Amino acid sequence: MGYTVNEMIKPQTDWLTHVADVKRVGYGEKAAFRTKLEGVTAFIQAKGATPARSKIAHKQVTLDTIAVSARPVINVYELRTGRVQMADLIRDASYEMHVKQIQYIQQVLNAAATNWESPFYATGSGIVKTALNPQIQHWMRTGAVTVLGDIAIISKLADQTGFTAATSTQQFAPSIIEEVIRTGVVGVYYGAKVVNLVNPYLSDNVTPIIDTKRLYILPSAASVDMRPLKVLYEGDVQSTESTNIDDLAYEVRLDQWFGAGVVTGKTPAMSVYVDSST
């Protein structure tokens, strides 16, 4: 049962793949997330002089884990007659567990990012160029940049790609117009690659899992272990099953241990932009 459950819990959104440093360990084990604090310093000096020492320090953090659980139940008669498939119940339970994990991890990142200073955190009503563009420009000095977000917010970038020349009318390149008509979004904004986040719905089929009002500005120069959002999975999905002798209810309990935290050195290796409009 354990192997089957693990196979069924598939990532439903690629958000973690883009923004988090994820590690998996066995039960009872700890994963150390290391963040570099200082680097080597070079000096211009006279020949034969002795340079000052450069201290290289790291901050090492371990994460505590919590549990996300589900407990689907079915009558044995319905199970044996095939009226209800246990696999379907487990699949639904697995999806709900995944959703709860993502929601918790989002809360951890959002709480930390709110305290970041510019250009690592910015807000504006809609897409405000004077707030977003400096964030992108900051990371473009390090190389390529990706802007990640839900379709609702990245579609607003199209309105900001025009320019005003000799007239007071905002003008757009024909290629941009065609791209927006074809895909609904622009592929590049202010030199940064725009990525439409895979963002499925909750069980109500209306509410997306990931916040639709946040843009994540991600520098390609930052390796995975430099990402400030750290996520730990302790062990595989645990499954326990039993049948109640009184009402013949067959149930399975699923548990997954995981933890999340934000670890930064001098500055976070990403930026967050929040659309504050209602």
For each residue, the residues with C-beta under 8 A, 3 or more apart:
1: 4 5 239 241 252
2: 5 6 236 237 238 239
3: 6 7
4: 1 7 8 87 90
5: 1 2 8 9 90 94 237 239 254
6: 2 3 9 236 237
7: 3 4 10
8: 4 5 87 90 91 94
9: 5 6 94 97 98 237 256
10: 7
11: 14 16 17 98
12: 95 98 99 102 198 200 209
13: 16 102 197 198 199 200 209 210
14: 11 17 18 197 198
15: 18 19 20 102 148 197 198 199 209 210
16: 11 13 19 20 22 102 105 231
17: 11 14 20
18: 14 15 146 148 195 197 216 218
19: 15 16 109 148 216 218 227 229 270
20: 15 16 17 105 227 229 230 231 260
21: 33 224 225 226 227 229 230 231
22: 16 231 232 233
23: 31 33 230 231 232 233
24: 232 233
25: 29 30 31 232 233 234 235
26: 29 234 235
27: 234 235 257
28: 234
29: 25 26 234
30: 25 62 63
31: 23 25 62 63 232
32: 60 61 62
33: 21 23 60 61 62 63 225 230 261 263
34: 58 59 60 61 225
35: 58 59 60 61 226 263 264 265
36: 39 56 57 58 265
37: 57 58 59 265 266
38: 54 55 56 57
39: 36 54 56
40: 54 56
41: 52 54
42: 51
43: 51 52
44:
45: 49 51
46: 49
47:
48:
49: 45 46
50:
51: 42 43 45
52: 41 43
53:
54: 38 39 40 41
55: 38
56: 36 38 39 40
57: 36 37 38
58: 34 35 36 37
59: 34 35 37 263 265
60: 32 33 34 35
61: 32 33 34 35 230 261 263
62: 30 31 32 33
63: 30 31 33 230 232 259 260 261
64: 259
65: 232 234 257 258 259
66: 104 257 258 259
67: 255 256 257 258
68: 97 100 101 104 255 256 258
69: 97 253 254 255 256
70: 93 94 96 97 253 254
71: 93 251 252 253 254
72: 86 89 90 92 93 251 252 254
73: 249 250 251 252
74: 78 79 84 86 89 249 250 251
75: 78 79 84 247 248 249 250
76: 79 80 243 248 249 250
77: 80 81 248
78: 74 75 81 83 84
79: 74 75 76 82 84 86 250
80: 76 77
81: 77 78
82: 79 85
83: 78
84: 74 75 78 79 88 89
85: 82 88 89
86: 72 74 79 89 90 250 252
87: 4 8 90 91
88: 84 85 91 92
89: 72 74 84 85 86 92 93 252
90: 4 5 8 72 86 87 93 94 252 254
91: 8 87 88 94 95
92: 72 88 89 95 96
93: 70 71 72 89 90 96 97 252 254
94: 5 8 9 70 90 91 97 98 237 254
95: 12 91 92 98 99 203
96: 70 92 93 99 100 203
97: 9 68 69 70 93 94 100 101 237 254 256
98: 9 11 12 94 95 101 102
99: 12 95 96 102 103 202 203 209
100: 68 96 97 103 104
101: 68 97 98 104 105 256 258
102: 12 13 15 16 98 99 105 106 209 210
103: 99 100 106 107 209
104: 66 68 100 101 107 108 260
105: 16 20 101 102 108 109 229 231 260
106: 102 103 109 110 210 211
107: 103 104 110 111
108: 104 105 111 112 229 260 261 262
109: 19 105 106 112 113 228 229 260 262 272
110: 106 107 113 114 211 214
111: 107 108 114 115
112: 108 109 115 116 228 262
113: 109 110 116 120 121 262 268 272
114: 110 111 121
115: 111 112 121
116: 112 113 120 121 268 271 272
117: 120 121
118: 121 122 134 135
119: 122 134 135 137 138 271
120: 113 116 117 135 267 268 270 271 272
121: 113 114 115 116 117 118 271 272 273 274
122: 118 119 128 131 132 134 135 271 272 273 274
123: 131 273 274 275 276
124: 127 128 130 131 132 273 274 275 276
125: 128 275 276 277
126: 156 275 277
127: 124 132 153 156 157 159 160 275
128: 122 124 125 131 132
129: 132 133 160
130: 124 133 134
131: 122 123 124 128 134 135 273
132: 122 124 127 128 129 135 136 190 215 273
133: 129 130 136 137 190
134: 118 119 122 130 131 137 138
135: 118 119 120 122 131 132 138 139 217 271 273
136: 132 133 139 140 145 147 189 190 191 192 217
137: 119 133 134 140 141 190
138: 119 134 135 141 271
139: 135 136 142 143 145 217 218 219 221 271
140: 136 137 143 144 145 191 192
141: 137 138
142: 139 219 221 222
143: 139 140 219 220 221
144: 140 192 193 219 220 221
145: 136 139 140 191 192 193 217 218 219 220
146: 18 192 193 194 195 217 218 220
147: 136 154 157 189 192 193 194 195 215 216 217 218
148: 15 18 19 195 197 215 216 217 218
149: 153 154 195 196 197 212 214 215 216
150: 153 154 196 197 199 208 210 211 212 213 214
151: 154 155 184 185 196 197 199
152: 155 156 212 213
153: 127 149 150 156 157 212 213 214 215 275
154: 147 149 150 151 157 185 186 194 195 196 197 215
155: 151 152 158 184 185
156: 126 127 152 153 159 160 275
157: 127 147 153 154 160 161 185 186 189 194
158: 155 161 176 180 185 186
159: 127 156 162
160: 127 129 156 157 189
161: 157 158 172 173 176 186 189
162: 159 170 171 172 176
163: 170 171
164: 167 168 169 170 171
165: 171
166:
167: 164 171
168: 164
169: 164
170: 162 163 164
171: 162 163 164 165 167
172: 161 162 176 177
173: 161 176 177
174: 177 178
175: 178 179
176: 158 161 162 172 173 179 180 186
177: 172 173 174 180 181
178: 174 175 181 182
179: 175 176 182 183 185 186 187
180: 158 176 177 183 184 185 186
181: 177 178
182: 178 179
183: 179 180 187
184: 151 155 180
185: 151 154 155 157 158 179 180 194 196
186: 154 157 158 161 176 179 180 189 194
187: 179 183 193 194
188: 191 192 193 194
189: 136 147 157 160 161 186 192 194
190: 132 133 136 137
191: 136 140 145 188
192: 136 140 144 145 146 147 188 189 217
193: 144 145 146 147 187 188
194: 146 147 154 157 185 186 187 188 189
195: 18 146 147 148 149 154
196: 149 150 151 154 185
197: 13 14 15 18 148 149 150 151 154 210
198: 12 13 14 15
199: 13 15 150 151 208 209 210 212
200: 12 13 208 209
201: 204 205 206 207 208 209
202: 99 205 206 207 208 209
203: 95 96 99
204: 201 207
205: 201 202
206: 201 202
207: 201 202 204
208: 150 199 200 201 202 212
209: 12 13 15 99 102 103 199 200 201 202
210: 13 15 102 106 150 197 199 214
211: 106 110 150 214
212: 149 150 152 153 199 208
213: 150 152 153 274 275 276 277
214: 110 149 150 153 210 211 272 273 274 275
215: 132 147 148 149 153 154 272 273 274 275
216: 18 19 147 148 149 270 271 272
217: 135 136 139 145 146 147 148 192 270 271 272 273
218: 18 19 139 145 146 147 148 222 270
219: 139 142 143 144 145 222 269 270
220: 143 144 145 146
221: 139 142 143 144
222: 142 218 219 226 227 269 270
223: 226
224: 21 227
225: 21 33 34
226: 21 35 222 223 269
227: 19 20 21 222 224 230 269 270
228: 109 112 262 263 264 268 269 270
229: 19 20 21 105 108 109 260 262
230: 20 21 23 33 61 63 227 260 261 262 263
231: 16 20 21 22 23 105 258 259 260
232: 22 23 24 25 31 63 65 258 259 260
233: 22 23 24 25 256 257 258
234: 25 26 27 28 29 65 257 258 259
235: 25 26 27 238 257
236: 2 6
237: 2 5 6 9 94 97 254 255 256
238: 2 235 254 255 256
239: 1 2 5 252 253 254 255
240: 252 253
241: 1 250 251 252 253
242: 250 251
243: 76 248 249 250 251
244: 247 248 249 250 251
245: 248
246:
247: 75 244
248: 75 76 77 243 244 245
249: 73 74 75 76 243 244
250: 73 74 75 76 79 86 241 242 243 244
251: 71 72 73 74 241 242 243 244
252: 1 71 72 73 86 89 90 93 239 240 241
253: 69 70 71 239 240 241
254: 5 69 70 71 72 90 93 94 97 237 238 239
255: 67 68 69 237 238 239
256: 9 67 68 69 97 101 233 237 238
257: 27 65 66 67 233 234 235
258: 65 66 67 68 101 231 232 233 234
259: 63 64 65 66 231 232 234
260: 20 63 104 105 108 109 229 230 231 232
261: 33 61 63 108 230
262: 108 109 112 113 228 229 230 268
263: 33 35 59 61 228 230
264: 35 228 267 268 269
265: 35 36 37 59
266: 37
267: 120 264
268: 113 116 120 228 262 264 271
269: 219 222 226 227 228 264
270: 19 120 216 217 218 219 222 227 228
271: 116 119 120 121 122 135 138 139 216 217 268
272: 109 113 116 120 121 122 214 215 216 217
273: 121 122 123 124 131 132 135 214 215 217
274: 121 122 123 124 213 214 215
275: 123 124 125 126 127 153 156 213 214 215
276: 123 124 125 213
277: 125 126 213
278:
